[in-house]
Amino acid sequence: MKRYPSQTADRFMIRLPDGWRDVIKVEAAKNRRSMNSEIVEAIATAMRVKGVQLEQAS
């Protein structure tokens, strides 16, 4: 059975404050991304601002 990157990626459960899910959903749709991709991009952007180098997904 073929394995996809999403099947082997690290997983992390997150609790969002009330209303954030809806905001993320709207922003993801605007950017034509999944909610997961939108959250990952937001975290990556925040880390770049802090000067943190993240490993690129393969």
MDAnalysis code that builds the backbone (N, CA, C; Angstrom):
import MDAnalysis as mda
import numpy as np

u = mda.Universe.empty(174, n_residues=58, atom_resindex=np.repeat(np.arange(58), 3), trajectory=True)
u.add_TopologyAttr("name", ["N", "CA", "C"] * 58)
u.add_TopologyAttr("resid", np.arange(1, 59))
u.add_TopologyAttr("resname", ["MET", "LYS", "ARG", "TYR", "PRO", "SER", "GLN", "THR", "ALA", "ASP", "ARG", "PHE", "MET", "ILE", "ARG", "LEU", "PRO", "ASP", "GLY", "TRP", "ARG", "ASP", "VAL", "ILE", "LYS", "VAL", "GLU", "ALA", "ALA", "LYS", "ASN", "ARG", "ARG", "SER", "MET", "ASN", "SER", "GLU", "ILE", "VAL", "GLU", "ALA", "ILE", "ALA", "THR", "ALA", "MET", "ARG", "VAL", "LYS", "GLY", "VAL", "GLN", "LEU", "GLU", "GLN", "ALA", "SER"])
u.atoms.positions = np.array([
    [0.841, -1.179, 0.000],
    [0.000, 0.000, 0.000],
    [0.887, 1.244, 0.000],
    [0.618, 2.163, -0.903],
    [1.392, 3.398, -1.008],
    [1.107, 4.296, 0.190],
    [2.180, 4.890, 0.742],
    [2.012, 5.820, 1.868],
    [2.227, 7.233, 1.372],
    [1.379, 8.133, 1.810],
    [1.442, 9.536, 1.428],
    [2.101, 10.333, 2.547],
    [2.722, 11.478, 2.237],
    [3.368, 12.272, 3.284],
    [2.445, 12.587, 4.469],
    [1.177, 12.807, 4.204],
    [0.251, 13.123, 5.297],
    [0.073, 11.943, 6.250],
    [0.337, 10.735, 5.766],
    [0.208, 9.555, 6.616],
    [1.404, 9.369, 7.535],
    [2.523, 9.965, 7.183],
    [3.727, 9.802, 7.987],
    [4.107, 11.082, 8.734],
    [3.393, 12.160, 8.508],
    [3.701, 13.442, 9.154],
    [3.386, 13.393, 10.645],
    [4.128, 14.196, 11.407],
    [3.830, 14.333, 12.833],
    [2.425, 14.900, 12.983],
    [1.731, 14.450, 14.010],
    [0.375, 14.939, 14.281],
    [0.361, 15.607, 15.641],
    [-0.474, 16.645, 15.749],
    [-0.572, 17.392, 16.989],
    [-1.999, 17.909, 17.127],
    [-2.647, 17.560, 18.216],
    [-4.005, 18.030, 18.482],
    [-3.916, 19.448, 19.032],
    [-4.780, 20.332, 18.567],
    [-4.760, 21.717, 19.024],
    [-6.168, 22.159, 19.409],
    [-6.265, 22.911, 20.481],
    [-7.541, 23.495, 20.889],
    [-7.512, 24.961, 20.493],
    [-8.541, 25.396, 19.793],
    [-8.624, 26.780, 19.336],
    [-9.631, 27.558, 20.176],
    [-9.356, 28.822, 20.437],
    [-10.348, 29.652, 21.122],
    [-11.632, 29.729, 20.288],
    [-12.737, 29.991, 20.968],
    [-14.024, 30.108, 20.279],
    [-13.925, 31.091, 19.116],
    [-14.457, 30.691, 17.972],
    [-14.512, 31.550, 16.800],
    [-13.322, 31.456, 15.868],
    [-12.189, 30.959, 16.355],
    [-10.999, 30.897, 15.507],
    [-11.163, 29.933, 14.342],
    [-11.841, 28.818, 14.567],
    [-12.005, 27.827, 13.497],
    [-12.680, 28.458, 12.285],
    [-13.719, 29.234, 12.540],
    [-14.445, 29.879, 11.439],
    [-13.564, 30.887, 10.705],
    [-12.764, 31.637, 11.449],
    [-11.862, 32.615, 10.827],
    [-10.821, 31.900, 9.977],
    [-10.244, 30.842, 10.506],
    [-9.238, 30.075, 9.761],
    [-9.850, 29.461, 8.508],
    [-11.066, 28.969, 8.628],
    [-11.754, 28.377, 7.477],
    [-11.928, 29.402, 6.353],
    [-12.324, 30.619, 6.709],
    [-12.510, 31.686, 5.714],
    [-11.175, 32.050, 5.068],
    [-10.133, 32.234, 5.881],
    [-8.820, 32.591, 5.346],
    [-8.262, 31.488, 4.454],
    [-8.450, 30.245, 4.855],
    [-7.993, 29.118, 4.047],
    [-8.688, 29.121, 2.684],
    [-9.980, 29.367, 2.685],
    [-10.726, 29.413, 1.419],
    [-10.224, 30.555, 0.535],
    [-9.956, 31.704, 1.124],
    [-9.430, 32.851, 0.354],
    [-8.108, 32.492, -0.314],
    [-7.286, 31.716, 0.390],
    [-5.959, 31.352, -0.110],
    [-5.939, 30.011, -0.849],
    [-7.131, 29.453, -1.028],
    [-7.275, 28.161, -1.716],
    [-6.390, 27.086, -1.086],
    [-6.459, 27.016, 0.259],
    [-5.705, 26.031, 1.003],
    [-6.652, 25.299, 1.941],
    [-6.212, 24.144, 2.406],
    [-6.947, 23.454, 3.458],
    [-6.741, 24.229, 4.762],
    [-7.588, 23.961, 5.744],
    [-7.407, 24.594, 7.044],
    [-6.058, 24.191, 7.639],
    [-5.676, 22.933, 7.487],
    [-4.387, 22.474, 7.991],
    [-3.247, 23.265, 7.354],
    [-3.279, 23.407, 6.033],
    [-2.220, 24.148, 5.340],
    [-2.189, 25.608, 5.774],
    [-3.346, 26.182, 6.007],
    [-3.420, 27.576, 6.460],
    [-2.760, 27.724, 7.834],
    [-3.038, 26.797, 8.736],
    [-2.454, 26.832, 10.077],
    [-0.942, 26.622, 10.005],
    [-0.495, 25.660, 9.208],
    [0.940, 25.401, 9.059],
    [1.638, 26.640, 8.501],
    [1.060, 27.282, 7.513],
    [1.655, 28.488, 6.935],
    [1.707, 29.613, 7.953],
    [0.662, 29.769, 8.764],
    [0.650, 30.809, 9.802],
    [1.757, 30.565, 10.829],
    [1.939, 29.312, 11.218],
    [3.007, 28.982, 12.171],
    [4.374, 29.239, 11.533],
    [4.547, 28.816, 10.288],
    [5.819, 29.023, 9.590],
    [6.139, 30.518, 9.480],
    [5.147, 31.322, 9.163],
    [5.337, 32.771, 9.068],
    [5.750, 33.351, 10.414],
    [5.075, 32.944, 11.476],
    [5.411, 33.430, 12.818],
    [6.832, 33.033, 13.198],
    [7.248, 31.834, 12.848],
    [8.594, 31.381, 13.171],
    [9.646, 32.168, 12.379],
    [9.364, 32.454, 11.098],
    [10.300, 33.254, 10.291],
    [10.470, 34.642, 10.896],
    [9.379, 35.245, 11.356],
    [9.449, 36.567, 11.976],
    [10.358, 36.516, 13.197],
    [10.327, 35.426, 13.931],
    [11.163, 35.258, 15.118],
    [12.594, 34.850, 14.765],
    [12.848, 34.566, 13.508],
    [14.176, 34.150, 13.093],
    [14.454, 32.678, 13.281],
    [13.398, 31.895, 13.451],
    [13.543, 30.451, 13.640],
    [13.520, 29.781, 12.272],
    [14.526, 28.937, 12.022],
    [14.621, 28.204, 10.754],
    [13.903, 26.860, 10.919],
    [12.881, 26.629, 10.128],
    [12.167, 25.359, 10.158],
    [12.647, 24.472, 9.024],
    [12.691, 23.196, 9.269],
    [13.051, 22.217, 8.248],
    [11.945, 22.169, 7.205],
    [12.297, 22.136, 5.938],
    [11.316, 22.055, 4.867],
    [10.759, 20.657, 4.763],
    [9.448, 20.574, 4.513],
    [8.813, 19.264, 4.298],
    [9.307, 18.698, 2.982],
    [9.481, 17.394, 2.953],
    [9.969, 16.751, 1.714],
    [8.832, 16.157, 0.931],
])
